[in-house]
Amino acid sequence: MIALLAVPALAAGLGFHWSDGRPLAVRGTVYVWCGKWDDGFDVRTLRIQQGSPFAPPWWSIEVRVALADRGRRITFPTLSGRSASMFAGYPRKQLEASSDKELSRGSLTILDDVSCRPRSRVRVKVSVHLAAEESGGPSVDVAGTFTGVVGTRPAPGVQP
């Protein structure tokens, strides 16, 4: 079994901030694996997640592997189809924000070709404003470059 990558988000290169600029500290294990799209749809998907719904705050990224070529830039919001998405959640602070919402904006750029082969490197650059899923809820800004390694175990609390 491959060891999980356990790196704080800032050490992995991603910074999370509330819309007013205050930092949002996200801790916990980072999981990188390939599986189905979050809704269970059978699309080969690179999944990255730090933390879990059981230990918020947490965040996740999904990228359709067939679209994950070096240099590809996916813009948000992604209102239809399954190309890429990002989510951040912190129920105690009413945060449920997603790149799939109409008021989201920004992009995710694939920096290396993505492979689902265990131990292969994953690098994605993120610059996104994740809008609240509920009207009037908080949003969050995320920027930086995530670097990780594909493992074989999905994150807890999500569909594999």
N, C-alpha and C positions, 0 to 999 in steps of 0.2 A: 504494500500500500504506500502511496506517495504521501509524504508529510504535507500538511496544510501550510500555506503561507500565512504567517501571523505577523502582520505589520500594521501599525496605526495608520490611519488614512493619510495624515500629513506626511509621515515617513514614506508612504507609497506615492506621494506627490499630489494628492488631491486635498484641496482646502474647501471646507463648507462654511458658508456664512448666511445668516439670516439676511433678509432684504435690507435691514438697517445697518448692515456691516458687522454686527456682532458675530464672533465665531461660533460655530456649532461643532462641538467636540464629539466625534464618532469614534468609538473604540470597539475592540473585539476582533475576532479572527476573520481574516479575509479568505473567502473560498473562491476558487476559479475552477470551473468545470464546463463540460459540454453536455447538453441535455435538450429537452423540448422547450418551446416557448412557454412563458409563465402561465398562460391560460390552458396549458396541456396540449395545444395544437402541435402536431408532429412536424415541426420545423427544426432542423439541426441548429442549435443556438449556443453561442458562447455566453456563459453566465458568470458574472462577477458579483460577489456580495460581501459586504462587511457587516458583522453583527447579524441579528435575526429579529423577526417580529417578537420573539420571546425575550429579547434583551435590547430594547431600543435605546438610543436612536440607531437606525440601520439604513443602509442604502444598497441599491442593486443596479447593475447595468446588464442589458441583454443586447446581443448583436447577432443577426442572422449570419451564420458561418459562410454561406454562399456569397454574401456581399462583403465579407471582411477581408478585402485585399488591401495591401499596403497603399497608403495615400488616399483611400476612399474617405470622403467627408460626408457625413449624414447630418442634415440640418433638422432642427426641432422647431415647431412641434411635428410629430409624426402622427397625423390624425387618422391615417388608414394604412392598412398593410402591416407587415411585420419586417421591419428593417433594423431598427435599433430603438431602445428606450432606456430611460433612467428613472429611478424612483428613490425618494427619501421619505422615511417615516419616523415619527416620534410622537406617538399618541398622547402622552402626558402633556405635550406642548401643542396639541391639535395639528401637528404637521403630518400631512399626507400630500406630497407634491410629486408631480410626474411630468416628464417631457411630452407625454401624450395629450396634455391639456392645451387648449387653444391659446392661452396667454403665455405659454412657455416659449423660450427662444434660445438659440445657440446652436452648438454642434458637437459632434463626437467624430474624431479623426482616428483612423486605424494607422498606426505607425509601423507595424510589421505585419506580414501576412499571418493570418490566424490559422492555427492547426489545433485540432482536438487531441493531438498526441500528448500523453502525459509527459510532464516536464518541459513542454515547449513554452517559450516566453510569449507573453502577451503585453503589448504596450498600446494604450489608447490615450489620446489627448482629449480633455473635456473642457468645454467652456459653455456653461448652460445656466439659464434661469429656469428652475423648476417651479411651475405655477401650482397653486393649491388645487387639490381635487374637489374641495368643497368651497362654495362661494364664501368669501370673507376670511378664509383660512390663510395661514401664513405660507409664504413661499421661501425658497432657499436658492442661493447661488453657489455653483460649484465650478472650480477651475483648477487645472493642473494636468499632470500626466501620471496615469496609473501604470505601474509595471508589476507584473505578477507571473506566476508559473501555473500552467494547467495541472490540476490534480484529478483525482478520480472520485471524490466524494462531494455530493451536493451539500449546500448549506442547510442548516436545520430550519424547519418552518416553511419550506417552499416545495413545489413540485420538482422532482428530479428532471 
